[in-house]
Amino acid sequence: MREIDLRSDTVTRPTSGMLKAIMSAEVGDDVYKEDPTVNALEDKLAKMFGKEEALFFPTGSMANQAAIKLHTQPADQLICDKWAHVFNYEGGGASFNSGVSCKLIDGERGMITAAQVEENINPPDFYHSPLTTLVCLENTTNKGGGACYDLKEIKEVRKVCNTYKLGLHLDGARLFNALVAKNEDPKDYGKLFDTISVCLSKGLGIPMGSVLIGDKEIMKNAIRVRKVLGGGMRQVGFMAAAGIYALDNHVERLAEDHKRAADIAETLDAASYVGEVEPVETNIIIFYLKNTSDEVAFMNNLQQENIRISNMGQGKLRIVTHLDYSEAMHQKFLKVLKQIKL
Ligand SMILES: Cc1ncc(COP(=O)(O)O)c(C=O)c1O
């Protein structure tokens, strides 16, 4: 059996069906907007979310950074959770690319409420403070352990954004996990957010690529911003073909990843060496050992069985299920977890 790599849902390799789609893609120069497959992918996602436009990006980070640039002016401030990817894991891009600061909210598992957003808007006439212009939500949350927003709360955030004339961006790197877990309609998200970035390279399993979705007005400069960020690509229809294939074949199966994640959480919960398992809603499991000092021994036990998971520091361990984690691997992993003695 191959190594069981549960560090992230980005470690997958294209399936044979996806490789066939890649090999038979019709391509062109996407910088000239002449790649028919990229155009088809963008069109498919825009329609799926009920928006006017979509633009293919090499990474989720670049799609988020472009969105921040489209919504803000230098010296503005955006509001996001303290664990947000846009603040913590995009290399300080918000300040580097857009010259904006981030007001960090102490949310719950990476999610913030409408009330918290409203409390943290700087009064627009108080010129000493940065002008608040954007709110960024993340769904599902990465560091929050795959937690999903309640659509009702997002509606309240939208109301606050309307009242204070703020843009609303969704980092939807794993939005399809939330849509499947909560049986939601992408069009509801299209109605609530001004821009949405979705990653095709996480649970959906394509080698690279994310898409930024929005209406014409906000998206009119998106291609220029992508150019500035160095994200113009040429015959990238090969990847777009993988994206179309993934949207047609890999969305519903996310439920399998969620079911396996729930099984793992249950097994961990019952293990004598585990202190706490955070609630599991999608494909990410965050847990803590009873004694942090056992971490090395625990990881060594897994390593001996050719199993890899992530240590996020401060006692936080992370497991992520995905497309390349088979039922046979799952059964082996559960068995190993049950046998470990620390
Ligand atoms: C929540 C979230 N947003 C954005 C990204 C960025 O995606 P990429 O690695 O394609 O830049 C990630 C990547 O893990 C993520 O977890």
The ligand as a Gaussian input file, in Angstrom:
#p B3LYP/6-31G(d) Opt

LIG

0 1
 C       -8.688000      28.559000       3.368000
 C       -7.650000      28.645000       2.303000
 N       -7.642000      29.698000       1.488000
 C       -6.741000      29.832000       0.504000
 C       -5.780000      28.861000       0.296000
 C       -4.736000      29.116000      -0.761000
 O       -4.667000      28.206000      -1.766000
 P       -3.309000      28.026000      -2.596000
 O       -2.475000      27.078000      -1.835000
 O       -3.794000      27.494000      -3.913000
 O       -2.670000      29.372000      -2.739000
 C       -5.740000      27.742000       1.136000
 C       -4.690000      26.708000       0.951000
 O       -4.538000      25.809000       1.734000
 C       -6.699000      27.621000       2.160000
 O       -6.710000      26.588000       3.003000

